[in-house]
């Protein structure tokens, strides 16, 4: 009888340190041996001529979620994680989204039940805080963090979900005490509202005016403000979806000052510009997301920031809305850009787009590709070493890539429920053909082989990234009466 349940044989294993010819042996759900000419397994996968890489970790996706504007996105956990698996991603971190009036612990129970019923990949949650009442901050949030939900999402804009500065500080103080990351959609609310209201009042309502309504300075100002909050409390933060050259420069400067700031960007900011929204009628709505893509200059700055390590994570910000009355056009054929749901599908295309650009076209290295799409997000969010790397003892989450396969992206080929991809027509080279999740083959031969609900929740320990680096500013009072300023 073989000592191994499965051996992935003859491939080249890619990591953040290099690419090495190596077999991977799996027993049960875990990797148990790495090396050449390993003994025969009960089952074998021939990976000759293939790249064997860790399954992707997508740390920013919206799944089966009601938006702040009251629109339900298109995906269930089943459809979203099906798309993730076809794209080589084996772990998602989506949102347990609290809206005002919601009890946070009930929100987490509800999203957990949805994921346990539908998810095909493994999953975790960011705790989305929109209603930081004393009940939320004193009772629910500490207990949920201690239970393993180690990251929190806050908004600094959007009327129905944004937090005031004092509320942001309250949330960050709880995170510091209990060992959680605070992740932020950081844009200046006043600047966006002021611009949007004036555009609409003057009849500038088409999708192409959406980027105009989000001044690039709104990102820079909010980044600076949140970074100073982080410095005040010595609380680690993650800045979501960096879209501008100025934003990337601010992150670089703050990290140089020793402030514990992490940051991500997304494919839409590397491959799209604001011009993509300038299309006939409402067609440009398909390319609307927030913050919006900017310019080629910003693209170049973001690629440079990834290369330098100023940005550590590449996420999808998968926010799927159909281009019909259930999603993007829920306000009807006369929708203004303010009424159109912001968000793009991207779980399935994240890794192939980046592999094509970074590896096939030589914009970076395979080591950097593995780092920003799997290893770094797993480390920053407390999932490593069981996720994000091919290591002995880790979960056998593996994507086996044909580096030479060319695929032209089409709307019809996608596996989520959006009905389109903003990258349709793009031909890419390199594709994940076989995907394993905890040792089980979940994608092969162009078909899904996992059952809905077979994904497992990933509760997290307090990773190094979540630990404050020193002592907070003297102005920080750990005995804060959270929410008292709201009375």
Buried (B, 14 or more C-beta within 10 A) or exposed (E): EBEBBBBBBBBBBBBBEEBBEBBBBBBEBBBBBBEEEBEEBEEBBEBEEBBBBBBBBBBBBBBBBEBBBEBBBBBBBBBBBBBBBBBBBBBBBBBBBBBEEBBBBEBBEBBBEBBBEBBBBBBBBBBBBBBBBBBBBBBBBBBBBEEBBBBBBBBBBBEEBBBEEBBBBBBBBBBBBBBBBBBBBBBBBEBBBBBBEEBBEEEBBBBBBBBBBBBBBBBBBBBBBBBEBBBBBBBBBBBBBBBBBBBBBBBBBBBEEEBBBBBBBBBBBBBBBBBBBBBEEBEBBBBBBBBBBBBEEBBEBBBBBBBEEBBBBBBBBBBBBBBEEBBBBBBEEEBBBBBBBBBBBBBBBBBBBBBBBBBBEEBBBBBBBBBBBBBBBBBBBBBBBBBBBBBEEBBBBBBBBBBEEEBEBEBEEBBBBBBBBBBBEBEBBBBBBBBBBBBBBBBBEEEBBBEBBBBBBBEBEBBEBBEBEEEBEEEBEEEBEBBEEEE
